Structure formats: structure tokens, C-alpha cells
Amino acid sequence: MANAPTSHGERETALADYVGDKVAELQDRYRRRDSAALAAMAKLRRGVGGKPGTDPALWGLTLAEMPEHITAREVMTRDERDGASTVWERAAYDAITLHALHQQSRSDRMHRRGTTIGTATAVLGARAGAQDAVRARFHALGTASDHDARLIHLRGLISQLRGYDIPLDYARLAVDLCRLDDGTYADRVLLAWGRDYHRRPATTSNTDNTAPAPGDPL
């Protein structure tokens, strides 16, 4: 593993780059109505809420070319070395499959850098004219006690974002999910979500779909 990053922060950046590149490439092909991309996105949508590795049809779409320094045995827990999915694999799988749900039948890019879940949810409440209901769903997401419960609330929220063409930064979401799943900086994730939600920006970001560059704050 020569020259491989070893710090947790470097592995998070690698995860963000991996997910950002995957979803940006797929969504651009999907928007061009590329037949292979259309089929791939349909498969990914069916995988929402599943577990990494259980569906062979999704192996290449969610695991292929994942950076070695976030999948190498040296950075795995004992259970992961015995065959359990890693937090990195779960975060990538969840972000990529949720993006496919979000992008369905949408011509605009639903992955956009800089639009965090807090920002997107604030915009959703304003556009839907249902701030109390949206806030309640967002709070349920923030207080979810485990991975499966979190995915249920997140899936519902993303379905609503899709209905109003509100994009989300899936590279950032993958890192947030990883942190929440393994408990690393989970309190910081939730604080950032709350800050972004209550900042209430007037519009979402229109920047191109690029993952955070190494060194960018996640």
C-alpha cells in the first residue's frame, strides 16, 4: 500500500472523490439518455436500502474501483475482515443508490457540489409550503438511532427533494453517512446539518458536479 493515505481525513476525501465521480458520470450519461446508464440507474434504484454486496448486479456500480486505501484489510475492523461490509462501502453504496432515486426522470443534475442535506431541506420546506412537516422529517432523520432507521427517513426526504427538483451533494452525503455510521465526528455532522438548515439560503448551489478536492473541508 505504498503512498496510500493513512489518516482518517484522507480516507474521507477519497470516499468523497469516489462517490462524486461515480454519480456525476452516471447522471450525465443518464441525462443524455444513454441506454446503459438508464439500465444502471434502474438497478441502483432497486437497491436503495439494501446491503453492499448482496446483489451481484450492483457490484460493479457501487464497489468497482473503490480506492484501495479505504478497502484494504489494514484499515478494516475485525468483523469487516471476516466479511462484514465496511462503513466506507455502506456509505458509498447508500449515496450512489439514493442518488439514482433522486435523479429518476429528472433532466437537471440532482448531484451538485455544495448543496448539503441541511441546505436542501430548508429549500424544500420553503418551496413545499410545509415547513413544519419537513422539519419534523428532518428531525427524525437527525435523531435516527441506527443505520437502517436513518436510511428510511433519508429515502423519504430525498423522494421529496426529487419532487421539487432540489439537488444534493452526494459526495458530502457519503462522508456524513460514514461519520454517522461509525460514530466518528457524528456530533459535528448533526451540528453542520442544523446550521445549514437554519441558515435558510435563498437558492441552492449551481456549481458543476465535482467531488470535494483533497484538502477541501468536508
Contacts in CASP RR format, 6 or more apart in sequence:
PFRMAT RR
TARGET T0000
AUTHOR 0000-0000-0000
METHOD contacts of the structure
MODEL  1
MANAPTSHGERETALADYVGDKVAELQDRYRRRDSAALAAMAKLRRGVGG
KPGTDPALWGLTLAEMPEHITAREVMTRDERDGASTVWERAAYDAITLHA
LHQQSRSDRMHRRGTTIGTATAVLGARAGAQDAVRARFHALGTASDHDAR
LIHLRGLISQLRGYDIPLDYARLAVDLCRLDDGTYADRVLLAWGRDYHRR
PATTSNTDNTAPAPGDPL
1 68 0 8 1.000
1 69 0 8 1.000
1 72 0 8 1.000
1 74 0 8 1.000
4 68 0 8 1.000
4 69 0 8 1.000
4 72 0 8 1.000
5 11 0 8 1.000
5 13 0 8 1.000
5 14 0 8 1.000
5 69 0 8 1.000
6 69 0 8 1.000
8 184 0 8 1.000
9 218 0 8 1.000
10 69 0 8 1.000
10 214 0 8 1.000
11 69 0 8 1.000
11 70 0 8 1.000
11 75 0 8 1.000
11 88 0 8 1.000
12 175 0 8 1.000
12 178 0 8 1.000
12 179 0 8 1.000
12 218 0 8 1.000
13 212 0 8 1.000
13 214 0 8 1.000
13 215 0 8 1.000
13 216 0 8 1.000
13 218 0 8 1.000
14 67 0 8 1.000
14 69 0 8 1.000
14 70 0 8 1.000
15 67 0 8 1.000
15 70 0 8 1.000
15 88 0 8 1.000
15 91 0 8 1.000
15 92 0 8 1.000
15 174 0 8 1.000
15 175 0 8 1.000
15 178 0 8 1.000
16 171 0 8 1.000
16 172 0 8 1.000
16 174 0 8 1.000
16 175 0 8 1.000
16 211 0 8 1.000
16 212 0 8 1.000
16 218 0 8 1.000
17 67 0 8 1.000
17 171 0 8 1.000
17 211 0 8 1.000
17 212 0 8 1.000
17 214 0 8 1.000
18 65 0 8 1.000
18 66 0 8 1.000
18 67 0 8 1.000
18 70 0 8 1.000
18 92 0 8 1.000
18 211 0 8 1.000
19 91 0 8 1.000
19 92 0 8 1.000
19 95 0 8 1.000
19 96 0 8 1.000
19 170 0 8 1.000
19 171 0 8 1.000
19 173 0 8 1.000
19 174 0 8 1.000
19 211 0 8 1.000
20 111 0 8 1.000
20 170 0 8 1.000
20 171 0 8 1.000
20 174 0 8 1.000
20 209 0 8 1.000
20 210 0 8 1.000
20 211 0 8 1.000
21 211 0 8 1.000
22 61 0 8 1.000
22 62 0 8 1.000
22 92 0 8 1.000
22 96 0 8 1.000
23 95 0 8 1.000
23 96 0 8 1.000
23 99 0 8 1.000
23 111 0 8 1.000
23 170 0 8 1.000
23 171 0 8 1.000
23 209 0 8 1.000
24 109 0 8 1.000
24 111 0 8 1.000
24 209 0 8 1.000
24 210 0 8 1.000
24 211 0 8 1.000
26 37 0 8 1.000
26 40 0 8 1.000
26 41 0 8 1.000
26 44 0 8 1.000
26 61 0 8 1.000
26 96 0 8 1.000
26 99 0 8 1.000
26 100 0 8 1.000
26 103 0 8 1.000
27 99 0 8 1.000
27 103 0 8 1.000
27 109 0 8 1.000
27 110 0 8 1.000
27 111 0 8 1.000
27 209 0 8 1.000
28 109 0 8 1.000
28 209 0 8 1.000
29 36 0 8 1.000
29 37 0 8 1.000
30 37 0 8 1.000
30 38 0 8 1.000
30 41 0 8 1.000
30 103 0 8 1.000
31 107 0 8 1.000
31 109 0 8 1.000
40 61 0 8 1.000
40 100 0 8 1.000
41 100 0 8 1.000
41 103 0 8 1.000
41 104 0 8 1.000
42 100 0 8 1.000
43 55 0 8 1.000
43 57 0 8 1.000
43 58 0 8 1.000
43 61 0 8 1.000
44 58 0 8 1.000
44 61 0 8 1.000
44 62 0 8 1.000
44 96 0 8 1.000
44 97 0 8 1.000
44 99 0 8 1.000
44 100 0 8 1.000
44 101 0 8 1.000
45 97 0 8 1.000
45 100 0 8 1.000
45 101 0 8 1.000
45 104 0 8 1.000
46 55 0 8 1.000
47 55 0 8 1.000
47 58 0 8 1.000
47 97 0 8 1.000
48 97 0 8 1.000
48 98 0 8 1.000
48 100 0 8 1.000
48 101 0 8 1.000
48 151 0 8 1.000
48 155 0 8 1.000
49 94 0 8 1.000
49 97 0 8 1.000
49 148 0 8 1.000
49 151 0 8 1.000
49 155 0 8 1.000
50 93 0 8 1.000
50 97 0 8 1.000
51 85 0 8 1.000
51 90 0 8 1.000
51 93 0 8 1.000
52 62 0 8 1.000
52 63 0 8 1.000
52 85 0 8 1.000
52 89 0 8 1.000
52 90 0 8 1.000
52 92 0 8 1.000
52 93 0 8 1.000
53 59 0 8 1.000
53 62 0 8 1.000
53 63 0 8 1.000
53 85 0 8 1.000
53 93 0 8 1.000
58 93 0 8 1.000
58 97 0 8 1.000
61 96 0 8 1.000
62 89 0 8 1.000
62 92 0 8 1.000
62 93 0 8 1.000
62 96 0 8 1.000
62 97 0 8 1.000
63 89 0 8 1.000
63 92 0 8 1.000
63 93 0 8 1.000
66 88 0 8 1.000
66 89 0 8 1.000
66 92 0 8 1.000
69 75 0 8 1.000
70 86 0 8 1.000
70 88 0 8 1.000
71 86 0 8 1.000
71 88 0 8 1.000
71 89 0 8 1.000
73 81 0 8 1.000
76 86 0 8 1.000
77 84 0 8 1.000
77 86 0 8 1.000
80 86 0 8 1.000
85 93 0 8 1.000
87 178 0 8 1.000
87 181 0 8 1.000
87 182 0 8 1.000
88 178 0 8 1.000
90 147 0 8 1.000
90 177 0 8 1.000
90 178 0 8 1.000
90 181 0 8 1.000
91 174 0 8 1.000
91 175 0 8 1.000
91 177 0 8 1.000
91 178 0 8 1.000
91 181 0 8 1.000
92 174 0 8 1.000
94 151 0 8 1.000
94 154 0 8 1.000
94 174 0 8 1.000
94 177 0 8 1.000
95 170 0 8 1.000
95 171 0 8 1.000
95 173 0 8 1.000
95 174 0 8 1.000
95 177 0 8 1.000
96 170 0 8 1.000
98 154 0 8 1.000
98 155 0 8 1.000
98 158 0 8 1.000
98 170 0 8 1.000
98 173 0 8 1.000
99 110 0 8 1.000
99 111 0 8 1.000
99 168 0 8 1.000
99 170 0 8 1.000
101 155 0 8 1.000
101 158 0 8 1.000
101 159 0 8 1.000
101 162 0 8 1.000
102 110 0 8 1.000
102 111 0 8 1.000
102 158 0 8 1.000
102 161 0 8 1.000
102 162 0 8 1.000
102 167 0 8 1.000
102 168 0 8 1.000
103 109 0 8 1.000
103 110 0 8 1.000
103 111 0 8 1.000
103 162 0 8 1.000
104 162 0 8 1.000
106 162 0 8 1.000
106 165 0 8 1.000
108 165 0 8 1.000
108 167 0 8 1.000
109 167 0 8 1.000
109 209 0 8 1.000
110 161 0 8 1.000
110 162 0 8 1.000
110 165 0 8 1.000
110 167 0 8 1.000
110 168 0 8 1.000
111 167 0 8 1.000
111 168 0 8 1.000
111 169 0 8 1.000
111 170 0 8 1.000
111 171 0 8 1.000
111 209 0 8 1.000
112 167 0 8 1.000
112 168 0 8 1.000
112 169 0 8 1.000
112 204 0 8 1.000
112 205 0 8 1.000
112 206 0 8 1.000
112 207 0 8 1.000
112 208 0 8 1.000
112 209 0 8 1.000
113 169 0 8 1.000
113 171 0 8 1.000
113 172 0 8 1.000
113 205 0 8 1.000
113 207 0 8 1.000
113 208 0 8 1.000
113 209 0 8 1.000
113 210 0 8 1.000
113 211 0 8 1.000
113 212 0 8 1.000
114 169 0 8 1.000
114 172 0 8 1.000
114 205 0 8 1.000
114 207 0 8 1.000
115 166 0 8 1.000
115 167 0 8 1.000
115 168 0 8 1.000
115 169 0 8 1.000
115 204 0 8 1.000
115 205 0 8 1.000
116 168 0 8 1.000
116 169 0 8 1.000
116 172 0 8 1.000
116 173 0 8 1.000
116 192 0 8 1.000
116 193 0 8 1.000
116 196 0 8 1.000
117 141 0 8 1.000
117 154 0 8 1.000
117 157 0 8 1.000
117 168 0 8 1.000
117 173 0 8 1.000
117 176 0 8 1.000
117 193 0 8 1.000
117 196 0 8 1.000
118 138 0 8 1.000
118 193 0 8 1.000
118 194 0 8 1.000
118 196 0 8 1.000
118 197 0 8 1.000
119 196 0 8 1.000
119 197 0 8 1.000
119 199 0 8 1.000
119 201 0 8 1.000
119 204 0 8 1.000
119 205 0 8 1.000
120 161 0 8 1.000
120 166 0 8 1.000
120 167 0 8 1.000
120 168 0 8 1.000
120 204 0 8 1.000
121 134 0 8 1.000
121 135 0 8 1.000
121 138 0 8 1.000
121 157 0 8 1.000
121 161 0 8 1.000
121 197 0 8 1.000
122 196 0 8 1.000
122 197 0 8 1.000
122 198 0 8 1.000
122 199 0 8 1.000
122 200 0 8 1.000
122 201 0 8 1.000
123 164 0 8 1.000
123 166 0 8 1.000
123 201 0 8 1.000
123 203 0 8 1.000
123 204 0 8 1.000
124 134 0 8 1.000
124 157 0 8 1.000
124 160 0 8 1.000
124 161 0 8 1.000
124 164 0 8 1.000
124 166 0 8 1.000
125 131 0 8 1.000
125 134 0 8 1.000
125 135 0 8 1.000
126 200 0 8 1.000
127 164 0 8 1.000
127 166 0 8 1.000
128 134 0 8 1.000
128 160 0 8 1.000
128 164 0 8 1.000
134 160 0 8 1.000
135 197 0 8 1.000
137 153 0 8 1.000
137 156 0 8 1.000
137 157 0 8 1.000
137 160 0 8 1.000
138 157 0 8 1.000
138 193 0 8 1.000
138 197 0 8 1.000
140 153 0 8 1.000
141 150 0 8 1.000
141 153 0 8 1.000
141 154 0 8 1.000
141 157 0 8 1.000
142 150 0 8 1.000
142 153 0 8 1.000
142 190 0 8 1.000
142 193 0 8 1.000
144 150 0 8 1.000
144 152 0 8 1.000
144 153 0 8 1.000
147 181 0 8 1.000
150 177 0 8 1.000
150 180 0 8 1.000
158 168 0 8 1.000
161 167 0 8 1.000
161 168 0 8 1.000
166 204 0 8 1.000
167 204 0 8 1.000
167 205 0 8 1.000
169 205 0 8 1.000
171 211 0 8 1.000
171 212 0 8 1.000
172 212 0 8 1.000
172 218 0 8 1.000
175 218 0 8 1.000
176 189 0 8 1.000
176 192 0 8 1.000
176 193 0 8 1.000
178 184 0 8 1.000
179 185 0 8 1.000
179 186 0 8 1.000
179 188 0 8 1.000
179 189 0 8 1.000
180 186 0 8 1.000
180 189 0 8 1.000
180 190 0 8 1.000
212 218 0 8 1.000
END
